[in-house]
Amino acid sequence: MAGLQEVLTASASGQKQIWTLLLEGDATAPPETRESDSVDGLLEQAAACIDCAPTALKVHVLLPGGEGEGTVAGGDAVVLFHGKDGAPNAKATALLVAAGARDASAPPLTGAACVARFKHDLANPLSVSLGNETAPAFLAERCWLQRARGDTKPKTPSPFPADARKAVLAQLLAARAAELERRKAAPGSQPQDVKNTGGRVRWTNARDDVHVAAQLPAGTKRGHCRVVIQATSLSIKVGEVDASGQFRLASLVDGALFQEVDPSNSRWDFVEATAMGTAELQVTLRKKQAMRWLMLVR
């Protein structure tokens, strides 16, 4: 538990970093730059640019920390974040292919994407801070892309496998994103079970929003989920196989909300793997009035 707590409370860097936003569309869409002064700030800005919750960001560690020594990347890790929805993103897809993180024959990545550099060393695996500038020109530098593909090797190889270093950093960034979501809840507010769900669905009251998290059965895909958010009601249904082997939609939540919400500013996300090791459906309801809710559904 001490290790997890250290992940969630690790200090953010005070330096500023320029990072690159790759917009969806064809290769002619020019990249844009953004600036952040902390890891948490970068995650929050990236999620806003991609239009998803921080916990819904997909993380691709293109180059683990220390692997780029002798290239323009230096000791920094290079990470690409993206969401799931949107038009094909030609630039982000080409970058993944160039870094050896995606097969050229695979379907293109969709939606906006962000690329940034981080300082992360397995000698201190629970610490991560902002790396150096990640301007658009950096993305085209051949030397670090060759290193990412494994075409070249650092003079002093790390004792830890590259895949292990990538996995640790991805998990660490996911933990920081989860902590961001937790902090959005009102002070002192704790997740509560939704009645008649057996603890599978929990909700948290924040000042302007209500956050709902539903743990899903193993093997659940995004296409198995049906979420309907209306001003006064919420319906969450998930496809599952019943005892007779038939596929059916099981209702997790279906009822009148405690107070009215704004459907146009509410959303839901499907997170394939959480810290619990299972998929999770996350719903954010924007309150019409900033008042404390006593329950999710009446």
C-alpha positions in Angstrom: 0.0 0.0 0.0 2.9 2.4 0.7 4.1 2.0 -2.9 0.7 2.8 -4.3 0.3 5.9 -2.0 3.8 7.0 -3.2 2.6 6.8 -6.8 -0.5 8.9 -6.1 1.2 11.6 -4.2 4.5 11.8 -6.1 5.5 15.5 -6.5 5.0 17.2 -9.9 7.8 19.0 -11.7 7.9 22.8 -11.5 9.5 23.2 -14.9 7.5 24.0 -18.0 7.4 21.8 -21.1 6.3 22.4 -24.7 4.5 19.4 -26.1 2.9 18.6 -29.4 -0.8 18.1 -30.3 -1.5 16.0 -33.4 -4.9 16.8 -34.7 -7.1 14.2 -36.4 -7.2 14.3 -40.1 -4.8 13.7 -43.0 -1.1 14.4 -43.0 -1.6 18.0 -44.1 -3.1 18.9 -40.7 -0.4 21.0 -39.0 0.6 20.0 -35.5 0.1 22.4 -32.6 2.0 23.0 -29.4 0.9 23.4 -25.8 2.7 24.2 -22.6 2.4 22.5 -19.2 4.2 23.1 -15.9 3.5 19.7 -14.2 2.8 16.1 -15.1 -0.7 16.4 -13.7 -1.3 19.6 -15.7 -0.1 17.9 -18.9 -2.5 15.0 -18.3 -5.4 17.3 -17.7 -4.6 19.4 -20.7 -4.1 16.4 -22.9 -7.5 15.0 -21.9 -9.2 18.3 -22.6 -7.5 18.5 -26.1 -8.5 14.9 -26.8 -12.0 15.4 -25.3 -12.0 12.5 -22.8 -11.5 12.0 -19.1 -7.9 11.7 -17.9 -8.5 8.0 -17.0 -9.6 7.3 -20.6 -6.3 8.4 -22.2 -4.6 5.6 -24.0 -0.9 5.6 -23.3 1.8 4.4 -25.8 5.3 4.6 -24.4 7.3 4.9 -27.6 10.7 5.1 -25.9 11.4 4.2 -22.3 13.5 6.4 -20.0 17.3 6.0 -20.6 16.9 4.2 -23.9 17.5 7.3 -26.0 20.9 8.2 -24.6 23.1 9.3 -27.5 20.1 10.6 -29.5 18.1 13.9 -29.3 15.8 12.2 -26.8 18.6 11.9 -24.2 17.5 10.1 -21.1 13.8 11.1 -21.6 10.9 8.7 -22.2 8.7 9.6 -25.2 5.0 9.0 -24.7 2.0 9.4 -27.1 -1.5 9.8 -25.6 -4.7 9.4 -27.5 -8.5 8.8 -27.0 -10.6 6.4 -29.0 -13.2 8.4 -30.9 -12.8 10.6 -33.9 -11.5 10.7 -37.5 -8.3 8.8 -38.6 -5.2 10.6 -37.5 -2.5 10.3 -40.2 0.3 12.0 -38.3 -0.1 10.1 -35.1 -0.4 6.8 -37.0 2.7 7.5 -39.0 4.6 8.3 -35.8 3.6 5.0 -34.1 4.7 3.1 -37.2 8.0 5.0 -37.4 8.7 4.2 -33.7 7.8 0.5 -34.2 4.8 0.7 -31.9 2.2 -0.1 -34.7 2.2 -2.3 -37.7 1.8 -0.4 -41.0 -1.1 -2.7 -42.0 -3.0 -2.0 -38.8 -6.1 0.3 -38.9 -5.2 3.9 -38.3 -5.3 5.5 -34.9 -8.3 7.8 -34.6 -8.9 11.0 -32.8 -6.5 13.7 -31.6 -3.2 12.7 -30.0 -0.5 14.3 -27.8 3.2 13.6 -27.6 5.4 14.5 -24.6 8.6 13.6 -22.9 9.0 12.5 -19.3 11.9 11.8 -16.9 11.5 8.3 -15.5 14.2 5.9 -14.2 13.5 2.5 -12.8 16.1 3.3 -10.1 13.2 5.4 -8.7 10.3 3.8 -10.5 7.5 5.6 -8.6 8.7 9.1 -9.6 8.0 10.8 -12.9 8.5 14.4 -14.0 8.4 16.5 -17.2 11.2 15.9 -19.6 12.5 18.3 -22.2 10.7 20.1 -25.0 8.7 18.0 -27.4 8.2 20.4 -30.3 7.0 19.1 -33.7 10.5 19.1 -35.1 11.6 16.6 -32.5 9.0 14.1 -33.8 10.8 13.9 -37.2 14.3 13.3 -35.8 15.4 9.9 -37.2 17.9 9.0 -34.4 15.4 8.5 -31.6 12.9 6.8 -33.9 15.6 4.3 -34.9 16.4 3.7 -31.2 12.7 3.2 -30.5 12.5 0.5 -33.2 15.6 -1.2 -31.8 17.7 -0.5 -34.9 20.4 1.1 -32.7 21.4 0.4 -29.1 22.6 2.7 -26.2 26.3 2.4 -25.3 25.3 1.4 -21.8 22.2 -0.9 -21.9 19.8 -0.8 -19.0 19.6 -3.9 -16.8 15.8 -3.7 -17.1 14.1 -4.8 -20.4 12.6 -2.0 -22.5 9.1 -3.5 -22.4 9.2 -3.6 -18.6 10.2 0.0 -18.4 7.5 1.0 -20.8 4.9 -0.9 -18.7 5.9 0.7 -15.5 5.8 4.2 -16.9 2.4 3.5 -18.5 1.0 2.2 -15.2 2.4 5.2 -13.3 0.8 7.7 -15.7 -2.5 5.8 -15.4 -2.3 6.1 -11.6 -1.6 9.8 -11.8 -4.7 10.2 -14.2 -6.8 8.2 -11.7 -5.7 10.5 -8.9 -6.7 13.5 -11.0 -10.2 12.1 -11.3 -10.3 11.4 -7.5 -9.3 15.0 -6.7 -12.3 16.3 -8.7 -14.6 14.9 -6.1 -15.7 17.4 -3.4 -13.5 17.4 -0.3 -14.6 14.6 2.0 -16.8 12.9 -0.6 -16.3 9.2 -0.8 -17.5 6.7 -3.4 -20.8 5.2 -2.5 -22.5 2.0 -3.8 -25.5 2.5 -6.1 -28.4 0.6 -4.5 -29.3 -2.8 -6.0 -26.0 -3.2 -7.9 -24.1 -5.4 -5.4 -21.2 -2.9 -5.3 -20.6 -3.2 -9.0 -21.6 0.5 -9.5 -20.3 3.3 -7.4 -20.9 7.0 -7.5 -19.1 10.1 -6.2 -20.5 13.5 -5.6 -18.4 16.5 -6.8 -19.3 20.2 -6.8 -20.4 20.5 -10.5 -20.5 16.8 -11.5 -21.4 13.3 -10.4 -19.0 10.6 -11.3 -20.2 7.0 -11.8 -18.0 4.0 -12.2 -19.2 0.5 -13.1 -17.0 -2.5 -12.9 -17.6 -4.7 -16.0 -17.3 -8.5 -16.5 -14.1 -9.9 -18.0 -14.2 -9.8 -21.8 -16.6 -6.8 -22.0 -16.0 -4.5 -25.0 -17.1 -0.9 -25.6 -19.7 -2.1 -28.1 -21.4 -4.2 -25.4 -22.3 -1.0 -23.4 -25.4 1.1 -23.8 -25.5 4.4 -21.9 -28.4 6.8 -22.2 -28.1 10.1 -20.3 -31.2 12.3 -20.2 -31.9 15.4 -18.1 -33.8 13.4 -15.4 -32.7 9.8 -15.9 -29.8 7.5 -16.4 -29.7 4.1 -18.1 -26.6 1.8 -18.1 -26.9 -1.6 -19.8 -24.1 -4.1 -20.5 -24.2 -7.1 -22.7 -23.5 -10.4 -21.0 -24.1 -14.2 -21.6 -26.7 -15.6 -19.3 -26.9 -19.1 -17.9 -28.5 -20.5 -21.0 -25.7 -19.2 -23.2 -27.8 -16.4 -24.7 -26.4 -12.8 -25.1 -28.6 -10.2 -23.5 -28.4 -6.6 -22.2 -28.3 -6.6 -18.4 -29.4 -3.3 -16.7 -26.9 -2.0 -14.2 -28.6 1.4 -13.6 -32.0 2.5 -14.9 -33.9 5.2 -13.0 -34.7 8.8 -12.2 -31.7 10.8 -11.2 -31.7 12.6 -7.8 -31.5 16.0 -9.6 -31.5 17.3 -13.1 -28.3 17.1 -15.3 -27.1 18.7 -18.5 -26.9 15.8 -21.1 -24.9 17.9 -23.6 -22.1 18.4 -21.1 -22.2 14.9 -19.7 -20.2 12.0 -21.1 -19.3 8.4 -20.7 -16.0 6.5 -21.3 -15.0 2.9 -21.6 -11.7 2.1 -19.9 -10.3 -1.2 -21.0 -8.0 -1.9 -18.0 -8.1 -0.2 -14.6 -6.0 -0.7 -11.5 -8.6 -3.4 -10.5 -7.5 -5.4 -13.6 -10.9 -5.2 -15.2 -12.7 -3.0 -17.7 -14.7 -0.1 -16.3 -17.5 2.1 -17.6 -17.1 5.7 -16.3 -19.9 8.3 -16.5 -19.6 12.0 -15.7 -22.9 13.8 -15.2 -22.8 17.6 -15.3 -25.2 19.0 -12.7 -27.8 21.7 -13.7 -27.3 23.1 -10.2 -24.2 22.8 -8.1 -25.8 21.2 -5.1 -25.0 18.1 -3.0 -26.7 14.9 -4.1 -27.9 12.5 -1.5 -28.2 9.5 -4.0 -27.6 8.8 -7.6 -31.1 7.5 -8.6 -34.3 7.7 -6.7 
